[in-house]
Amino acid sequence: ATKLFSTKDHPTKTNVAKEFHDACDGKTNTLVIIKSGQYIAGGYTEVAWSSADTYIPVSKTSQAFVFSVNKQKVYDNKNTNNAIGGYDN
């Protein structure tokens, strides 16, 4: 495993989404872990990330899911057309 990005490495946190995509775009097989207060969640995809304003279809044979550590639950991807995506707002 290789750490690609951590908000601890970016103390100003002025544009975390951009910094995340600068580090992770084009990378496959990524595990994202998010901690907010007492909550821990995350997700995994084998498909490469891409910058904002794109949606990346994930085939039915690809693995993509999100999870909640607190609820001890894994949520499978139900929409293979919009499995990974982002947008500028």
PDB file of N, CA, C and O in Angstrom:
ATOM      1  N   ALA A   1       0.842  -1.186   0.000  1.00  0.00           N
ATOM      2  CA  ALA A   1       0.000   0.000   0.000  1.00  0.00           C
ATOM      3  C   ALA A   1       0.884   1.245   0.000  1.00  0.00           C
ATOM      4  O   ALA A   1       1.973   1.255   0.573  1.00  0.00           O
ATOM      5  N   THR A   2       0.397   2.271  -0.644  1.00  0.00           N
ATOM      6  CA  THR A   2       1.093   3.546  -0.711  1.00  0.00           C
ATOM      7  C   THR A   2       0.122   4.656  -0.372  1.00  0.00           C
ATOM      8  O   THR A   2      -0.960   4.729  -0.955  1.00  0.00           O
ATOM      9  N   LYS A   3       0.490   5.526   0.563  1.00  0.00           N
ATOM     10  CA  LYS A   3      -0.354   6.670   0.878  1.00  0.00           C
ATOM     11  C   LYS A   3      -0.166   7.705  -0.223  1.00  0.00           C
ATOM     12  O   LYS A   3       0.953   8.125  -0.519  1.00  0.00           O
ATOM     13  N   LEU A   4      -1.289   8.110  -0.825  1.00  0.00           N
ATOM     14  CA  LEU A   4      -1.242   9.102  -1.891  1.00  0.00           C
ATOM     15  C   LEU A   4      -1.577  10.499  -1.392  1.00  0.00           C
ATOM     16  O   LEU A   4      -1.052  11.490  -1.901  1.00  0.00           O
ATOM     17  N   PHE A   5      -2.452  10.576  -0.393  1.00  0.00           N
ATOM     18  CA  PHE A   5      -2.949  11.878   0.029  1.00  0.00           C
ATOM     19  C   PHE A   5      -3.432  11.805   1.469  1.00  0.00           C
ATOM     20  O   PHE A   5      -4.024  10.809   1.887  1.00  0.00           O
ATOM     21  N   SER A   6      -3.178  12.850   2.212  1.00  0.00           N
ATOM     22  CA  SER A   6      -3.707  12.989   3.561  1.00  0.00           C
ATOM     23  C   SER A   6      -3.897  14.474   3.836  1.00  0.00           C
ATOM     24  O   SER A   6      -3.036  15.286   3.497  1.00  0.00           O
ATOM     25  N   THR A   7      -5.013  14.828   4.447  1.00  0.00           N
ATOM     26  CA  THR A   7      -5.209  16.241   4.775  1.00  0.00           C
ATOM     27  C   THR A   7      -4.188  16.706   5.801  1.00  0.00           C
ATOM     28  O   THR A   7      -3.935  17.904   5.924  1.00  0.00           O
ATOM     29  N   LYS A   8      -3.602  15.771   6.539  1.00  0.00           N
ATOM     30  CA  LYS A   8      -2.550  16.146   7.495  1.00  0.00           C
ATOM     31  C   LYS A   8      -1.321  16.680   6.774  1.00  0.00           C
ATOM     32  O   LYS A   8      -0.546  17.443   7.350  1.00  0.00           O
ATOM     33  N   ASP A   9      -1.136  16.282   5.507  1.00  0.00           N
ATOM     34  CA  ASP A   9      -0.022  16.771   4.706  1.00  0.00           C
ATOM     35  C   ASP A   9      -0.305  18.160   4.118  1.00  0.00           C
ATOM     36  O   ASP A   9       0.582  18.787   3.539  1.00  0.00           O
ATOM     37  N   HIS A  10      -1.546  18.633   4.270  1.00  0.00           N
ATOM     38  CA  HIS A  10      -1.972  19.917   3.707  1.00  0.00           C
ATOM     39  C   HIS A  10      -2.606  20.746   4.819  1.00  0.00           C
ATOM     40  O   HIS A  10      -3.831  20.830   4.907  1.00  0.00           O
ATOM     41  N   PRO A  11      -1.792  21.351   5.659  1.00  0.00           N
ATOM     42  CA  PRO A  11      -2.320  22.021   6.854  1.00  0.00           C
ATOM     43  C   PRO A  11      -3.274  23.181   6.584  1.00  0.00           C
ATOM     44  O   PRO A  11      -4.139  23.462   7.413  1.00  0.00           O
ATOM     45  N   THR A  12      -3.140  23.863   5.447  1.00  0.00           N
ATOM     46  CA  THR A  12      -4.037  24.993   5.199  1.00  0.00           C
ATOM     47  C   THR A  12      -5.408  24.532   4.737  1.00  0.00           C
ATOM     48  O   THR A  12      -6.397  25.230   4.958  1.00  0.00           O
ATOM     49  N   LYS A  13      -5.485  23.374   4.102  1.00  0.00           N
ATOM     50  CA  LYS A  13      -6.749  22.795   3.634  1.00  0.00           C
ATOM     51  C   LYS A  13      -7.596  23.809   2.857  1.00  0.00           C
ATOM     52  O   LYS A  13      -8.812  23.875   3.040  1.00  0.00           O
ATOM     53  N   THR A  14      -6.959  24.590   2.000  1.00  0.00           N
ATOM     54  CA  THR A  14      -7.690  25.616   1.261  1.00  0.00           C
ATOM     55  C   THR A  14      -8.504  25.043   0.106  1.00  0.00           C
ATOM     56  O   THR A  14      -9.569  25.571  -0.211  1.00  0.00           O
ATOM     57  N   ASN A  15      -8.029  23.979  -0.525  1.00  0.00           N
ATOM     58  CA  ASN A  15      -8.773  23.364  -1.626  1.00  0.00           C
ATOM     59  C   ASN A  15      -8.502  21.860  -1.603  1.00  0.00           C
ATOM     60  O   ASN A  15      -7.772  21.329  -2.440  1.00  0.00           O
ATOM     61  N   VAL A  16      -9.101  21.200  -0.636  1.00  0.00           N
ATOM     62  CA  VAL A  16      -8.835  19.775  -0.418  1.00  0.00           C
ATOM     63  C   VAL A  16      -9.229  18.938  -1.630  1.00  0.00           C
ATOM     64  O   VAL A  16      -8.517  17.998  -1.981  1.00  0.00           O
ATOM     65  N   ALA A  17     -10.354  19.262  -2.280  1.00  0.00           N
ATOM     66  CA  ALA A  17     -10.787  18.489  -3.446  1.00  0.00           C
ATOM     67  C   ALA A  17      -9.742  18.550  -4.559  1.00  0.00           C
ATOM     68  O   ALA A  17      -9.411  17.525  -5.156  1.00  0.00           O
ATOM     69  N   LYS A  18      -9.224  19.740  -4.839  1.00  0.00           N
ATOM     70  CA  LYS A  18      -8.190  19.880  -5.878  1.00  0.00           C
ATOM     71  C   LYS A  18      -6.929  19.121  -5.485  1.00  0.00           C
ATOM     72  O   LYS A  18      -6.333  18.422  -6.304  1.00  0.00           O
ATOM     73  N   GLU A  19      -6.527  19.266  -4.217  1.00  0.00           N
ATOM     74  CA  GLU A  19      -5.318  18.584  -3.747  1.00  0.00           C
ATOM     75  C   GLU A  19      -5.492  17.063  -3.817  1.00  0.00           C
ATOM     76  O   GLU A  19      -4.559  16.342  -4.172  1.00  0.00           O
ATOM     77  N   PHE A  20      -6.699  16.579  -3.474  1.00  0.00           N
ATOM     78  CA  PHE A  20      -6.987  15.144  -3.584  1.00  0.00           C
ATOM     79  C   PHE A  20      -6.834  14.686  -5.029  1.00  0.00           C
ATOM     80  O   PHE A  20      -6.158  13.696  -5.305  1.00  0.00           O
ATOM     81  N   HIS A  21      -7.471  15.417  -5.955  1.00  0.00           N
ATOM     82  CA  HIS A  21      -7.405  15.010  -7.364  1.00  0.00           C
ATOM     83  C   HIS A  21      -6.001  15.159  -7.942  1.00  0.00           C
ATOM     84  O   HIS A  21      -5.601  14.358  -8.787  1.00  0.00           O
ATOM     85  N   ASP A  22      -5.255  16.154  -7.512  1.00  0.00           N
ATOM     86  CA  ASP A  22      -3.863  16.275  -7.959  1.00  0.00           C
ATOM     87  C   ASP A  22      -3.072  15.022  -7.577  1.00  0.00           C
ATOM     88  O   ASP A  22      -2.204  14.577  -8.328  1.00  0.00           O
ATOM     89  N   ALA A  23      -3.375  14.460  -6.414  1.00  0.00           N
ATOM     90  CA  ALA A  23      -2.645  13.283  -5.924  1.00  0.00           C
ATOM     91  C   ALA A  23      -3.205  11.977  -6.460  1.00  0.00           C
ATOM     92  O   ALA A  23      -2.454  11.021  -6.656  1.00  0.00           O
ATOM     93  N   CYS A  24      -4.519  11.915  -6.703  1.00  0.00           N
ATOM     94  CA  CYS A  24      -5.163  10.619  -6.954  1.00  0.00           C
ATOM     95  C   CYS A  24      -5.653  10.390  -8.380  1.00  0.00           C
ATOM     96  O   CYS A  24      -5.908   9.245  -8.753  1.00  0.00           O
ATOM     97  N   ASP A  25      -5.793  11.433  -9.185  1.00  0.00           N
ATOM     98  CA  ASP A  25      -6.278  11.224 -10.556  1.00  0.00           C
ATOM     99  C   ASP A  25      -5.368  10.270 -11.304  1.00  0.00           C
ATOM    100  O   ASP A  25      -4.143  10.366 -11.237  1.00  0.00           O
ATOM    101  N   GLY A  26      -5.991   9.353 -12.012  1.00  0.00           N
ATOM    102  CA  GLY A  26      -5.248   8.374 -12.790  1.00  0.00           C
ATOM    103  C   GLY A  26      -4.831   7.152 -11.991  1.00  0.00           C
ATOM    104  O   GLY A  26      -4.299   6.198 -12.558  1.00  0.00           O
ATOM    105  N   LYS A  27      -5.061   7.164 -10.690  1.00  0.00           N
ATOM    106  CA  LYS A  27      -4.670   6.037  -9.834  1.00  0.00           C
ATOM    107  C   LYS A  27      -5.819   5.031  -9.750  1.00  0.00           C
ATOM    108  O   LYS A  27      -6.980   5.412  -9.601  1.00  0.00           O
ATOM    109  N   THR A  28      -5.489   3.773  -9.844  1.00  0.00           N
ATOM    110  CA  THR A  28      -6.477   2.706  -9.720  1.00  0.00           C
ATOM    111  C   THR A  28      -6.345   2.046  -8.352  1.00  0.00           C
ATOM    112  O   THR A  28      -5.385   2.282  -7.619  1.00  0.00           O
ATOM    113  N   ASN A  29      -7.323   1.221  -8.031  1.00  0.00           N
ATOM    114  CA  ASN A  29      -7.311   0.444  -6.782  1.00  0.00           C
ATOM    115  C   ASN A  29      -7.050   1.324  -5.571  1.00  0.00           C
ATOM    116  O   ASN A  29      -6.079   1.122  -4.842  1.00  0.00           O
ATOM    117  N   THR A  30      -7.933   2.310  -5.360  1.00  0.00           N
ATOM    118  CA  THR A  30      -7.746   3.237  -4.255  1.00  0.00           C
ATOM    119  C   THR A  30      -8.753   2.972  -3.137  1.00  0.00           C
ATOM    120  O   THR A  30      -9.919   2.658  -3.380  1.00  0.00           O
ATOM    121  N   LEU A  31      -8.274   3.106  -1.937  1.00  0.00           N
ATOM    122  CA  LEU A  31      -9.089   3.017  -0.728  1.00  0.00           C
ATOM    123  C   LEU A  31      -9.049   4.387  -0.076  1.00  0.00           C
ATOM    124  O   LEU A  31      -7.976   4.902   0.238  1.00  0.00           O
ATOM    125  N   VAL A  32     -10.221   4.977   0.125  1.00  0.00           N
ATOM    126  CA  VAL A  32     -10.325   6.290   0.747  1.00  0.00           C
ATOM    127  C   VAL A  32     -10.932   6.098   2.132  1.00  0.00           C
ATOM    128  O   VAL A  32     -11.949   5.421   2.283  1.00  0.00           O
ATOM    129  N   ILE A  33     -10.305   6.694   3.139  1.00  0.00           N
ATOM    130  CA  ILE A  33     -10.816   6.628   4.502  1.00  0.00           C
ATOM    131  C   ILE A  33     -11.032   8.051   4.987  1.00  0.00           C
ATOM    132  O   ILE A  33     -10.142   8.895   4.882  1.00  0.00           O
ATOM    133  N   ILE A  34     -12.219   8.310   5.518  1.00  0.00           N
ATOM    134  CA  ILE A  34     -12.595   9.642   5.968  1.00  0.00           C
ATOM    135  C   ILE A  34     -12.974   9.567   7.437  1.00  0.00           C
ATOM    136  O   ILE A  34     -13.760   8.712   7.845  1.00  0.00           O
ATOM    137  N   LYS A  35     -12.408  10.474   8.230  1.00  0.00           N
ATOM    138  CA  LYS A  35     -12.782  10.572   9.643  1.00  0.00           C
ATOM    139  C   LYS A  35     -13.291  11.978   9.882  1.00  0.00           C
ATOM    140  O   LYS A  35     -12.595  12.959   9.620  1.00  0.00           O
ATOM    141  N   SER A  36     -14.514  12.066  10.381  1.00  0.00           N
ATOM    142  CA  SER A  36     -15.122  13.350  10.712  1.00  0.00           C
ATOM    143  C   SER A  36     -15.722  13.219  12.098  1.00  0.00           C
ATOM    144  O   SER A  36     -16.734  12.547  12.293  1.00  0.00           O
ATOM    145  N   GLY A  37     -15.085  13.870  13.055  1.00  0.00           N
ATOM    146  CA  GLY A  37     -15.522  13.700  14.441  1.00  0.00           C
ATOM    147  C   GLY A  37     -15.360  12.251  14.851  1.00  0.00           C
ATOM    148  O   GLY A  37     -14.273  11.683  14.741  1.00  0.00           O
ATOM    149  N   GLN A  38     -16.431  11.661  15.319  1.00  0.00           N
ATOM    150  CA  GLN A  38     -16.385  10.259  15.750  1.00  0.00           C
ATOM    151  C   GLN A  38     -16.704   9.289  14.620  1.00  0.00           C
ATOM    152  O   GLN A  38     -16.620   8.076  14.809  1.00  0.00           O
ATOM    153  N   TYR A  39     -17.069   9.803  13.450  1.00  0.00           N
ATOM    154  CA  TYR A  39     -17.500   8.948  12.348  1.00  0.00           C
ATOM    155  C   TYR A  39     -16.336   8.595  11.433  1.00  0.00           C
ATOM    156  O   TYR A  39     -15.503   9.440  11.106  1.00  0.00           O
ATOM    157  N   ILE A  40     -16.296   7.330  11.028  1.00  0.00           N
ATOM    158  CA  ILE A  40     -15.273   6.843  10.102  1.00  0.00           C
ATOM    159  C   ILE A  40     -15.981   6.112   8.979  1.00  0.00           C
ATOM    160  O   ILE A  40     -16.779   5.206   9.219  1.00  0.00           O
ATOM    161  N   ALA A  41     -15.684   6.512   7.753  1.00  0.00           N
ATOM    162  CA  ALA A  41     -16.291   5.895   6.577  1.00  0.00           C
ATOM    163  C   ALA A  41     -15.266   5.927   5.455  1.00  0.00           C
ATOM    164  O   ALA A  41     -14.171   6.465   5.618  1.00  0.00           O
ATOM    165  N   GLY A  42     -15.620   5.360   4.339  1.00  0.00           N
ATOM    166  CA  GLY A  42     -14.702   5.382   3.212  1.00  0.00           C
ATOM    167  C   GLY A  42     -15.265   4.651   2.018  1.00  0.00           C
ATOM    168  O   GLY A  42     -16.457   4.351   1.950  1.00  0.00           O
ATOM    169  N   GLY A  43     -14.386   4.373   1.082  1.00  0.00           N
ATOM    170  CA  GLY A  43     -14.797   3.686  -0.124  1.00  0.00           C
ATOM    171  C   GLY A  43     -13.603   3.109  -0.850  1.00  0.00           C
ATOM    172  O   GLY A  43     -12.453   3.451  -0.574  1.00  0.00           O
ATOM    173  N   TYR A  44     -13.901   2.232  -1.777  1.00  0.00           N
ATOM    174  CA  TYR A  44     -12.872   1.588  -2.591  1.00  0.00           C
ATOM    175  C   TYR A  44     -13.353   1.569  -4.032  1.00  0.00           C
ATOM    176  O   TYR A  44     -14.541   1.389  -4.297  1.00  0.00           O
ATOM    177  N   THR A  45     -12.433   1.753  -4.952  1.00  0.00           N
ATOM    178  CA  THR A  45     -12.710   1.524  -6.365  1.00  0.00           C
ATOM    179  C   THR A  45     -11.450   1.027  -7.055  1.00  0.00           C
ATOM    180  O   THR A  45     -10.336   1.429  -6.720  1.00  0.00           O
ATOM    181  N   GLU A  46     -11.648   0.153  -8.016  1.00  0.00           N
ATOM    182  CA  GLU A  46     -10.500  -0.292  -8.810  1.00  0.00           C
ATOM    183  C   GLU A  46     -10.331   0.570 -10.056  1.00  0.00           C
ATOM    184  O   GLU A  46      -9.332   0.455 -10.766  1.00  0.00           O
ATOM    185  N   VAL A  47     -11.309   1.430 -10.321  1.00  0.00           N
ATOM    186  CA  VAL A  47     -11.278   2.306 -11.484  1.00  0.00           C
ATOM    187  C   VAL A  47     -10.512   3.577 -11.133  1.00  0.00           C
ATOM    188  O   VAL A  47     -10.613   4.074 -10.012  1.00  0.00           O
ATOM    189  N   ALA A  48      -9.748   4.104 -12.087  1.00  0.00           N
ATOM    190  CA  ALA A  48      -8.939   5.306 -11.855  1.00  0.00           C
ATOM    191  C   ALA A  48      -9.813   6.531 -11.624  1.00  0.00           C
ATOM    192  O   ALA A  48     -10.861   6.690 -12.250  1.00  0.00           O
ATOM    193  N   TRP A  49      -9.367   7.395 -10.712  1.00  0.00           N
ATOM    194  CA  TRP A  49     -10.042   8.664 -10.453  1.00  0.00           C
ATOM    195  C   TRP A  49      -9.806   9.621 -11.612  1.00  0.00           C
ATOM    196  O   TRP A  49      -8.835   9.488 -12.356  1.00  0.00           O
ATOM    197  N   SER A  50     -10.709  10.587 -11.753  1.00  0.00           N
ATOM    198  CA  SER A  50     -10.577  11.630 -12.757  1.00  0.00           C
ATOM    199  C   SER A  50     -11.033  12.943 -12.140  1.00  0.00           C
ATOM    200  O   SER A  50     -11.790  12.942 -11.169  1.00  0.00           O
ATOM    201  N   SER A  51     -10.588  14.047 -12.687  1.00  0.00           N
ATOM    202  CA  SER A  51     -10.925  15.356 -12.130  1.00  0.00           C
ATOM    203  C   SER A  51     -12.406  15.667 -12.245  1.00  0.00           C
ATOM    204  O   SER A  51     -13.173  14.904 -12.833  1.00  0.00           O
ATOM    205  N   ALA A  52     -12.797  16.801 -11.672  1.00  0.00           N
ATOM    206  CA  ALA A  52     -14.195  17.221 -11.599  1.00  0.00           C
ATOM    207  C   ALA A  52     -14.859  17.283 -12.969  1.00  0.00           C
ATOM    208  O   ALA A  52     -14.201  17.261 -14.009  1.00  0.00           O
ATOM    209  N   ASP A  53     -16.171  17.360 -12.931  1.00  0.00           N
ATOM    210  CA  ASP A  53     -17.023  17.450 -14.119  1.00  0.00           C
ATOM    211  C   ASP A  53     -17.003  16.187 -14.959  1.00  0.00           C
ATOM    212  O   ASP A  53     -17.260  16.249 -16.161  1.00  0.00           O
ATOM    213  N   THR A  54     -16.707  15.050 -14.362  1.00  0.00           N
ATOM    214  CA  THR A  54     -16.737  13.789 -15.089  1.00  0.00           C
ATOM    215  C   THR A  54     -17.392  12.726 -14.223  1.00  0.00           C
ATOM    216  O   THR A  54     -17.305  12.764 -12.995  1.00  0.00           O
ATOM    217  N   TYR A  55     -18.036  11.795 -14.866  1.00  0.00           N
ATOM    218  CA  TYR A  55     -18.539  10.600 -14.188  1.00  0.00           C
ATOM    219  C   TYR A  55     -17.930   9.402 -14.887  1.00  0.00           C
ATOM    220  O   TYR A  55     -17.920   9.332 -16.116  1.00  0.00           O
ATOM    221  N   ILE A  56     -17.432   8.478 -14.121  1.00  0.00           N
ATOM    222  CA  ILE A  56     -16.738   7.326 -14.670  1.00  0.00           C
ATOM    223  C   ILE A  56     -17.615   6.097 -14.480  1.00  0.00           C
ATOM    224  O   ILE A  56     -17.854   5.681 -13.347  1.00  0.00           O
ATOM    225  N   PRO A  57     -18.094   5.512 -15.564  1.00  0.00           N
ATOM    226  CA  PRO A  57     -18.881   4.295 -15.408  1.00  0.00           C
ATOM    227  C   PRO A  57     -18.019   3.162 -14.853  1.00  0.00           C
ATOM    228  O   PRO A  57     -16.840   3.040 -15.184  1.00  0.00           O
ATOM    229  N   VAL A  58     -18.619   2.357 -14.022  1.00  0.00           N
ATOM    230  CA  VAL A  58     -17.947   1.189 -13.468  1.00  0.00           C
ATOM    231  C   VAL A  58     -18.730  -0.025 -13.944  1.00  0.00           C
ATOM    232  O   VAL A  58     -19.933  -0.126 -13.706  1.00  0.00           O
ATOM    233  N   SER A  59     -18.051  -0.940 -14.609  1.00  0.00           N
ATOM    234  CA  SER A  59     -18.748  -2.107 -15.134  1.00  0.00           C
ATOM    235  C   SER A  59     -19.258  -2.970 -13.995  1.00  0.00           C
ATOM    236  O   SER A  59     -18.798  -2.854 -12.859  1.00  0.00           O
ATOM    237  N   LYS A  60     -20.199  -3.825 -14.302  1.00  0.00           N
ATOM    238  CA  LYS A  60     -20.770  -4.713 -13.287  1.00  0.00           C
ATOM    239  C   LYS A  60     -19.724  -5.660 -12.706  1.00  0.00           C
ATOM    240  O   LYS A  60     -19.914  -6.192 -11.612  1.00  0.00           O
ATOM    241  N   THR A  61     -18.624  -5.876 -13.423  1.00  0.00           N
ATOM    242  CA  THR A  61     -17.571  -6.756 -12.916  1.00  0.00           C
ATOM    243  C   THR A  61     -16.533  -5.999 -12.103  1.00  0.00           C
ATOM    244  O   THR A  61     -15.709  -6.618 -11.431  1.00  0.00           O
ATOM    245  N   SER A  62     -16.558  -4.667 -12.151  1.00  0.00           N
ATOM    246  CA  SER A  62     -15.616  -3.871 -11.381  1.00  0.00           C
ATOM    247  C   SER A  62     -16.066  -3.794  -9.931  1.00  0.00           C
ATOM    248  O   SER A  62     -17.250  -3.913  -9.617  1.00  0.00           O
ATOM    249  N   GLN A  63     -15.100  -3.594  -9.069  1.00  0.00           N
ATOM    250  CA  GLN A  63     -15.420  -3.443  -7.659  1.00  0.00           C
ATOM    251  C   GLN A  63     -15.437  -1.974  -7.286  1.00  0.00           C
ATOM    252  O   GLN A  63     -14.494  -1.234  -7.568  1.00  0.00           O
ATOM    253  N   ALA A  64     -16.527  -1.562  -6.646  1.00  0.00           N
ATOM    254  CA  ALA A  64     -16.644  -0.215  -6.103  1.00  0.00           C
ATOM    255  C   ALA A  64     -17.665  -0.281  -4.985  1.00  0.00           C
ATOM    256  O   ALA A  64     -18.760  -0.813  -5.168  1.00  0.00           O
ATOM    257  N   PHE A  65     -17.308   0.261  -3.823  1.00  0.00           N
ATOM    258  CA  PHE A  65     -18.245   0.265  -2.712  1.00  0.00           C
ATOM    259  C   PHE A  65     -17.841   1.341  -1.715  1.00  0.00           C
ATOM    260  O   PHE A  65     -16.708   1.822  -1.718  1.00  0.00           O
ATOM    261  N   VAL A  66     -18.783   1.703  -0.871  1.00  0.00           N
ATOM    262  CA  VAL A  66     -18.511   2.596   0.259  1.00  0.00           C
ATOM    263  C   VAL A  66     -18.844   1.835   1.531  1.00  0.00           C
ATOM    264  O   VAL A  66     -19.583   0.851   1.510  1.00  0.00           O
ATOM    265  N   PHE A  67     -18.284   2.309   2.642  1.00  0.00           N
ATOM    266  CA  PHE A  67     -18.506   1.598   3.898  1.00  0.00           C
ATOM    267  C   PHE A  67     -18.573   2.571   5.070  1.00  0.00           C
ATOM    268  O   PHE A  67     -18.069   3.692   5.006  1.00  0.00           O
ATOM    269  N   SER A  68     -19.207   2.108   6.135  1.00  0.00           N
ATOM    270  CA  SER A  68     -19.270   2.837   7.396  1.00  0.00           C
ATOM    271  C   SER A  68     -18.664   1.951   8.469  1.00  0.00           C
ATOM    272  O   SER A  68     -19.142   0.841   8.703  1.00  0.00           O
ATOM    273  N   VAL A  69     -17.616   2.434   9.121  1.00  0.00           N
ATOM    274  CA  VAL A  69     -17.014   1.691  10.222  1.00  0.00           C
ATOM    275  C   VAL A  69     -17.967   1.706  11.417  1.00  0.00           C
ATOM    276  O   VAL A  69     -18.138   0.690  12.092  1.00  0.00           O
ATOM    277  N   ASN A  70     -18.582   2.855  11.676  1.00  0.00           N
ATOM    278  CA  ASN A  70     -19.472   2.983  12.823  1.00  0.00           C
ATOM    279  C   ASN A  70     -20.677   2.045  12.729  1.00  0.00           C
ATOM    280  O   ASN A  70     -21.080   1.435  13.719  1.00  0.00           O
ATOM    281  N   LYS A  71     -21.244   1.940  11.532  1.00  0.00           N
ATOM    282  CA  LYS A  71     -22.407   1.058  11.340  1.00  0.00           C
ATOM    283  C   LYS A  71     -22.001  -0.365  10.987  1.00  0.00           C
ATOM    284  O   LYS A  71     -22.845  -1.257  10.905  1.00  0.00           O
ATOM    285  N   GLN A  72     -20.695  -0.575  10.779  1.00  0.00           N
ATOM    286  CA  GLN A  72     -20.164  -1.881  10.372  1.00  0.00           C
ATOM    287  C   GLN A  72     -20.945  -2.427   9.178  1.00  0.00           C
ATOM    288  O   GLN A  72     -21.456  -3.547   9.197  1.00  0.00           O
ATOM    289  N   LYS A  73     -21.019  -1.589   8.134  1.00  0.00           N
ATOM    290  CA  LYS A  73     -21.802  -1.936   6.958  1.00  0.00           C
ATOM    291  C   LYS A  73     -21.066  -1.543   5.683  1.00  0.00           C
ATOM    292  O   LYS A  73     -20.396  -0.511   5.630  1.00  0.00           O
ATOM    293  N   VAL A  74     -21.198  -2.374   4.663  1.00  0.00           N
ATOM    294  CA  VAL A  74     -20.666  -2.095   3.331  1.00  0.00           C
ATOM    295  C   VAL A  74     -21.850  -1.852   2.416  1.00  0.00           C
ATOM    296  O   VAL A  74     -22.819  -2.610   2.423  1.00  0.00           O
ATOM    297  N   TYR A  75     -21.764  -0.780   1.620  1.00  0.00           N
ATOM    298  CA  TYR A  75     -22.820  -0.428   0.682  1.00  0.00           C
ATOM    299  C   TYR A  75     -22.300  -0.653  -0.726  1.00  0.00           C
ATOM    300  O   TYR A  75     -21.408   0.060  -1.186  1.00  0.00           O
ATOM    301  N   ASP A  76     -22.859  -1.649  -1.416  1.00  0.00           N
ATOM    302  CA  ASP A  76     -22.449  -1.937  -2.786  1.00  0.00           C
ATOM    303  C   ASP A  76     -22.934  -0.844  -3.726  1.00  0.00           C
ATOM    304  O   ASP A  76     -23.922  -0.166  -3.445  1.00  0.00           O
ATOM    305  N   ASN A  77     -22.239  -0.677  -4.835  1.00  0.00           N
ATOM    306  CA  ASN A  77     -22.617   0.284  -5.849  1.00  0.00           C
ATOM    307  C   ASN A  77     -23.849  -0.216  -6.592  1.00  0.00           C
ATOM    308  O   ASN A  77     -23.842  -1.319  -7.141  1.00  0.00           O
ATOM    309  N   LYS A  78     -24.892   0.582  -6.611  1.00  0.00           N
ATOM    310  CA  LYS A  78     -26.125   0.184  -7.293  1.00  0.00           C
ATOM    311  C   LYS A  78     -26.277   0.873  -8.653  1.00  0.00           C
ATOM    312  O   LYS A  78     -27.105   0.449  -9.459  1.00  0.00           O
ATOM    313  N   ASN A  79     -25.501   1.919  -8.923  1.00  0.00           N
ATOM    314  CA  ASN A  79     -25.623   2.652 -10.171  1.00  0.00           C
ATOM    315  C   ASN A  79     -24.275   2.610 -10.886  1.00  0.00           C
ATOM    316  O   ASN A  79     -23.397   3.429 -10.614  1.00  0.00           O
ATOM    317  N   THR A  80     -24.117   1.660 -11.794  1.00  0.00           N
ATOM    318  CA  THR A  80     -22.821   1.499 -12.453  1.00  0.00           C
ATOM    319  C   THR A  80     -22.518   2.632 -13.426  1.00  0.00           C
ATOM    320  O   THR A  80     -21.372   2.781 -13.850  1.00  0.00           O
ATOM    321  N   ASN A  81     -23.526   3.442 -13.792  1.00  0.00           N
ATOM    322  CA  ASN A  81     -23.274   4.572 -14.701  1.00  0.00           C
ATOM    323  C   ASN A  81     -22.605   5.746 -14.019  1.00  0.00           C
ATOM    324  O   ASN A  81     -21.880   6.500 -14.669  1.00  0.00           O
ATOM    325  N   ASN A  82     -22.827   5.923 -12.729  1.00  0.00           N
ATOM    326  CA  ASN A  82     -22.298   7.062 -11.998  1.00  0.00           C
ATOM    327  C   ASN A  82     -21.583   6.603 -10.732  1.00  0.00           C
ATOM    328  O   ASN A  82     -21.787   7.183  -9.666  1.00  0.00           O
ATOM    329  N   ALA A  83     -20.772   5.600 -10.831  1.00  0.00           N
ATOM    330  CA  ALA A  83     -20.151   5.049  -9.636  1.00  0.00           C
ATOM    331  C   ALA A  83     -19.145   6.008  -9.012  1.00  0.00           C
ATOM    332  O   ALA A  83     -19.075   6.121  -7.788  1.00  0.00           O
ATOM    333  N   ILE A  84     -18.380   6.687  -9.824  1.00  0.00           N
ATOM    334  CA  ILE A  84     -17.376   7.634  -9.337  1.00  0.00           C
ATOM    335  C   ILE A  84     -17.596   8.922 -10.094  1.00  0.00           C
ATOM    336  O   ILE A  84     -17.709   8.911 -11.319  1.00  0.00           O
ATOM    337  N   GLY A  85     -17.661  10.029  -9.385  1.00  0.00           N
ATOM    338  CA  GLY A  85     -17.850  11.264 -10.118  1.00  0.00           C
ATOM    339  C   GLY A  85     -17.686  12.472  -9.257  1.00  0.00           C
ATOM    340  O   GLY A  85     -17.579  12.394  -8.033  1.00  0.00           O
ATOM    341  N   GLY A  86     -17.669  13.580  -9.922  1.00  0.00           N
ATOM    342  CA  GLY A  86     -17.550  14.834  -9.213  1.00  0.00           C
ATOM    343  C   GLY A  86     -17.963  15.959 -10.116  1.00  0.00           C
ATOM    344  O   GLY A  86     -18.094  15.789 -11.328  1.00  0.00           O
ATOM    345  N   TYR A  87     -18.167  17.108  -9.520  1.00  0.00           N
ATOM    346  CA  TYR A  87     -18.514  18.268 -10.313  1.00  0.00           C
ATOM    347  C   TYR A  87     -18.054  19.525  -9.622  1.00  0.00           C
ATOM    348  O   TYR A  87     -17.935  19.564  -8.398  1.00  0.00           O
ATOM    349  N   ASP A  88     -17.797  20.547 -10.398  1.00  0.00           N
ATOM    350  CA  ASP A  88     -17.476  21.861  -9.846  1.00  0.00           C
ATOM    351  C   ASP A  88     -18.784  22.591  -9.589  1.00  0.00           C
ATOM    352  O   ASP A  88     -19.687  22.588 -10.426  1.00  0.00           O
ATOM    353  N   ASN A  89     -18.874  23.215  -8.420  1.00  0.00           N
ATOM    354  CA  ASN A  89     -20.087  23.996  -8.163  1.00  0.00           C
ATOM    355  C   ASN A  89     -19.726  25.388  -7.707  1.00  0.00           C
ATOM    356  O   ASN A  89     -20.613  26.199  -7.441  1.00  0.00           O
TER     357      ASN A  89
END
